Amino acid sequence: MATDPGPVRYRTTLAVATASGATALAHQLLWTRRMGDLLGATPQATTRVLAAFFLGLSLGSMLAGRLVVRVRRPWRALAAALAVVALLSLPMLTVPWWSTALWRALGPDILGGWREDVVELLLALALVVPPAIAMGTTMPLFAVAGLGGTRTLRRAGTWLYAANTAGGALGIVGAFGLTLSGVGTERLLLSAILVDAALAGVALAVDRGTEARARDPVVAAAARAPLGPLAIAFVSGAGVLAAEALAIHLFDQVVSLATLGAASVLLAVVVPLALAAALAAWAAGRARRPLPAVAAALALASATAFATPLLFVWRSDGMRYLTLEFSASVAAFVGRALGLGLAAFGPFVLAAGLVLPLTFRWCDVGGDPYGRRWGPVLAANGIGGLVGAEVASRVLMPLLGMHLGFAVLAVVYGAAAVVTTAADVGIAGGVGAAAVLVAAAVALVPRLGALPLVRLDTWPGATPETARPIDLATGPEGTVVVTMLEGDRVIMLNNQYVLGGTGALVRQQRMALLPAVLHPDPKRVAFIGLGTGITAGAALLDPAARSVTAIELSPLVAAMSRKHFGDQSGAGDPRLTVLLADGRVAMEAERGAFDLIVGDLFMPWQVGTGRLYSVEHFRAVHDALADGGEFCQWLPGFQLTAEQFHVIVASFRAAFPTAYLFRDDRSPETPAFALVGFRGAATLDWRVVEARTAVLRQSGRTRDGFVAFPNLVRALYVGIADGAPSPGVVNTLDNGWIERRAGLDQIGREWHYLDADTREHLPEYVDDFATGAP
């Protein structure tokens, strides 16, 4: 019989496992953000980071499963594993030092193709997998350190798993809470590393008072896990991670401020997982045989997976955008978002979360006092998580969407329940369970397929006749729909972000032609953001344009632009190239390539777009311009406060010391502003404007007088933009100031956007010359 480590040592193991779970989830969230800075904000990049994380955990668990039978001083081994996690996490801190140099060395030719995929995969493997492997070894080591005597995998081991999972919830709360309070990614990463190092020190201190374990050949022989538990662990990991991916996409359809929405979904997953593990530990001694309990958990997971889309649509008032109205505080908003997540996803996650802890009990049959079988089982669970996340993103979302994606999960869990039941009670029982599953699928799948993916009738100007999708597609980026709003054909992303439409055709064309007439000869033009393609297509109206490159993050948006806005977007013109890439990464890869670069209107609180207002991005754009080149960044005044505008101007001026400010029209409604800067000695020259507007007039390609007559261009000029009210406040990749501040202002409604009494606010952020001339 293995030596009992004692209650104090076991409680210490629980405490360290909890803290380790907190740092593991904090690391994963922070690594995802930092890798987004490196690889771009594409869904594919996020999926690769998640896949690399679970691959590392699986490899670590496999390694631990082979090594734990030889471990005589588990606390010393645990200290080494935690120290290695801290050490191998250090390269993440260095990413900002070399990321720009890397993309410039690779060059723009690799973007948008398989070579970029390979580079991103290699970077994810190099930076994420090594520390994740070390993390993957910790849970089997916790089992060896804390189990023994009367404490076995069946109950005490499940409590360890529950503690580690609960720690993950604490890590999510801590990481997001500190991020919202203004602590940058670098400091948070360093803090997580220091906590891991401190935990390694605690493990070493415990090791000093622990005797070495004697090698037990009988126990060592029990380290191999049966095939059945491995298969169920794989299904469990795949199902939970696929459900999490689908749940985040569902949340994106109804809740703005996706950063906080994602945090709420993660908590809605991790909290029920921890609760399920605690329930499994509490009930461990009450069930005589493990197989019926595992089969029941799988069947319950199948039933609740069928119910999840129905619950979500009901709780979100039929997929209505902004179901969660803004609250007075972040805590209130997150509380309401978490309530929606727990109500819709909680039943499924609770049921699915029972499967793995009950599988631990299955592994304990035949004797496994040290939990040596944890390594292979956790490895299978991690591989399942990797597969589930990839399948949900790359297969279920594009082919079926979110609702039917949950139907597939229901069938998978139901099939696993059928097989487990047949293994327990025989073929007859399995046939009966299969009949129930088929009946449920026949009854529920058509109903799930009929559920709405978007809710358009609540938008201004929508009518029952027009609030229907003209075209709809789902993919890793979410839901993209073409619809009619107030007679305007628009593209809408995730039920809430309108990416432009035909009703504002002249205005959107002006966003290309206004900056074009400020440059003497813009032959090579780039647009960061495509949307409908109307703005990028307008550049083709300029006789000077020889090539136009439109950089778009979403393949679905690019496809909708080509299909439904081809006449306005210039689709088919040989001068136009649509590059499917992250705009910031594309700028980092270029050097001196363009005469004119135009940045689209980016929603400040949308996840990832705040990077396009950062100092690092503006500097990359500066270097992507040829000498004398021009950069025009459009700003949505109707979504920015004066403070946020100040900070963007200050960040812009870190790359372009002189920032000229224009309006897109003279209307106080939904104003858009253009920040214009030049590389080198070039300045705003009204003689250039006079010559270039004459070219447009003579071409006859536009009827927009605001870009065809120099006096009307001058009428749109506001002045030279000033810096921030607080010196030194800029938006960086590290602090994410714009995305964070804009989101917090939205929650508390503590904002005064520039479309409300705009003229009153202009003097606060502009040097407005009396003549309007520079």
Residue, then its C-alpha position, 0 to 999 in steps of 0.5 A: m500500500a502506498t504511503d499516505p501523504g497526510p492531510v496537511r500535505y494533501r491540502t497543500t497539494l490542493a492549494v498549489a494545484t489551485a494556484s497552478g490552474a490560475t496561472a495556466l489559464a492566465h498564461q493561455l489568455l495572455w499568450t493568445r493576446r500576445m500572439g495576436d500582436l505577432l500573427g494578427a487578429t485573424p480567427q485562424a491565428t487564434t485557433r493555431v494558438l489554442a491548438a498549440f496550447f492543447l498540443g503542448l498540454s497533451l505532450g506534457s501529459m504523455l511525458a508525465g505518464r511515462l515518467v511518474v512511475r520513476v518519480r521518487r521525489p514528486w514535489r521536487a519534480l513538480a518544482a522543476a516543472l513549474a520552474v520550466v513553465a516560468l522559464l519557457s514563458l519568457p520568450m513571450l515577453t520578447v515578441p515586441w522586440w523582434s516581430t516587426a523585423l521578422w515580418r519585414a525579413l519575410g516580406p509581403d509575398i508570403l501573406g494570404g497564402w499557405r506560406e503565411d500559414v506555415v510561418e504562423l504555425l511554426l511561431a505558435l509551435a515555437l512559442v506556445v508548445p514548450p511551456a505548455i508541455a511543462m504545464g501538461t506534466t503538472m497534473p499527473l505530478f500533483a496526483v503523485a504528490g497528493l495521492g497515496g494510502t486511502r487517497t486514490l484517484r477515485r475521489a481525492g484525485t478528482w478533488l485535485y482536478a476540481a481545484n485546478t479547474a476552479g483555479g482556472a476560473l480565478g485566473i480568468v477573472g484576475a487576467f481580465g480584471l487586471t487588463l481592464s484596470g490598465v495593467g499591460t500585457e507585459r506586466l501581466l505576463l511577468s506577474a504570471i511567470l513570477v507566480d509560477a517561480a514562487l510556486a516552484g519555490v513552495a514545492l521545493a520547500v515541501d520537498r525538504g520535509t518529504e521522504a523519497r518514495a520507494r519504487d513499487p513495481v505493482v503500482a508501476a504496472a498499473a500506469r497503462a490506461p484502458l482504451g475505453p477511458l482514453a476514448i471517452a477522455f478524447v470525446s470529452g475534450a473535443g466536445v467541451l472545446a468545440a462547444e466553447a468555440l461555438a458558444i463564443h460565436l453565439f455570444d458575438q451575435v448578441v453582445s457587443l464588447a466582445t472582450l468582456g463577452a469572451a471572458s463571460v463565456l470562458l467563465a460560463v465554461v470553467v465554473p461549471l467544469a469545476l462544479a462538475a468535478a466537485l460533484a463527481a468527487w462528492a459522489a465518487g464513493r456512492a456509485r458502485r460501478p463507473l460505467p453506468a455513471v459515465a454513460a449517464a453523464l454522456a447521455l445527459a451531455s447529449a440532451t443538454a447539447f440539443a437544448t443549448p441553442l434553444l436556451f440561448v435563442w430564448r434567453s437572448d430574445g430571439m438572437r436580438y442584438l444588445t440583449l444585455e443593455f449597458s450597465a452602471s459598472v463592469a461587474a454588473f455587465v459581466g454579471r448579466a453576461l455571465g448569467l446569460g452564459l450560465a443559463a444557456f451553456g451551463p447545463f451542457v457544460l455541467a453535464a459534459g464536465l462530469v464525464l472526465p472526472l467519472t472517467f478518472r474513477w473508471c481508471d481507478v478500477g484495478g488499483d491506481p493509488y498514485g493516479r499514474r493513469w492520469g497522464p495518458v487520460l489527460a493527454a487524450n483529453g488534450i488531443g480531443g480539445l485540439v481536435g474539437a476546437e479545430v473542427a468547430s472553427r474549420v468545419l462546423m461553423p462554415l458548413l452548419g453554423m452555431h445551432l446545428g454545430f451543437a446538434v452535431l455535438a449532441v449526436v457525438y455525445g449520444a453515440a458515445a453514450v450508446v457505445t458505453t451502455a452497450a459495453d456495460v449492459g450488452i447489445a440490447g441496452g445499446v440498441g435501446a439507447a441508439a433508438v432514443l438518440v435517433a428519435a431525439a435527432v429526428a425531432l430536434v435537428p430540424r427545429l435547431g436548423a430553423l432557429p435564427l442566426v441573426r435578428l435584423d428586425t430590431w435595427p433602425g429602418a428595418t421592416p418585416e419585408t426587408a429584415r431578411p438576409i439576402d445572403l448569409a454565411t458563417g465561418p471562423e470569423g462569425t456570421v456575415v450577412v448581406t441585407m437591406l436597411e432603410g433601402d441600403r444594401v449593407i454587409m453586417l458582421n456578427n449581427q451588429y457591425v455594419l461594414g458599409g452599404t450602397g446608401a452612402l456610396v458618394r460618402q464612401q467613395r470620398m474616403a478614397l478620393l479625398p486623400a487621393v487629391l492631397h498627394p501629387d501622384p498616388k500610383r500605388v494605393a493600399f486600403i486597410g479594410l475592405g468592407t463592401g469594397i466601395t471605398a477601395g473601388a473608388a480609388l480606381l476612379d483616379p486616373a493616377a492609380r496604377s495598383v490598388t491593394a485592399i487588405e481584408l481580414s475576413p474571407l467571407v466579407a471579401a466574398m460578399s463584397r465581390k458577389h454583391f457589390g462588384d459594380q461599386s467595388g471594382a471587382g474584376d479590374p486588373r489593377l485591384t488586388v484583395l489581400l486576405a491578411d491582417g492589416r497591421v501584419a501586412m504593413e509590418a511586412e512592407r517597406g516603401a511600397f505605397d504612395l498612399i495608404v488609407g485606413d478604414l473606420f474601425m470600431p474602437w471597442q471591437v476586439g483586435t481593431g484597437r491595434l490599428y490605432s496603436v503607435e506600433h501600427f502607425r509606425a509600420v504604416h509610416d515605413a510602408l510608405a514611399d518617401g513623400g507618401e501619405f497616410c490617411q486614417w479615418l476616425p468614426g467621430f460618432q463612436l469616439t469621445a474627445e478623450q479617445f480622439h486625443v489619444i489616437v491623435a497622440s499615437f498617430r503623431a508618434a509616427f507622423p509628427t504633423a497630423y492634418l485633420f479633415r472632415d468627410d462632410r459638413s453634416p454634424e450627424t455621424p461625422a468621420f474625421a481623417l488624420v493625414g500625415f506624410r513621410g519625409a519632408a512632404t506637407l499638405d500643399w494646396r497647389v497639389v490639391e488644385a492640380r489633382t482636383a482638376v484631373l478628377r474634374q477632367s476625367g468625369r469619373t466622379r460627380d462629388g464636388f467635395v473632391a473635384f473642386p479645391n475650394l470644397v476640399r478646403a471647406l473640409y479641412v479643419g486644421i492641424a490636430d493637437g496631441a493628447p490632453s495628458p502628456g505621454v498617454v498613447n495607445t500601444l499593443d501592450n496597454g490596449w488603451i483604446e479598446r479598453r477605454a472605449g469598452l468601459d465607456q460603453i458599459g457605463r454610458e459615460w461618454h459624449y461622442l463627437d456627433a453630439d454638439t461637435r462644434e463645441h468640442l472641436p477646439e479641445y483637440v484641434d488647432d483651428f486656423a482662421t483661414g483653414a490653411p496649414 
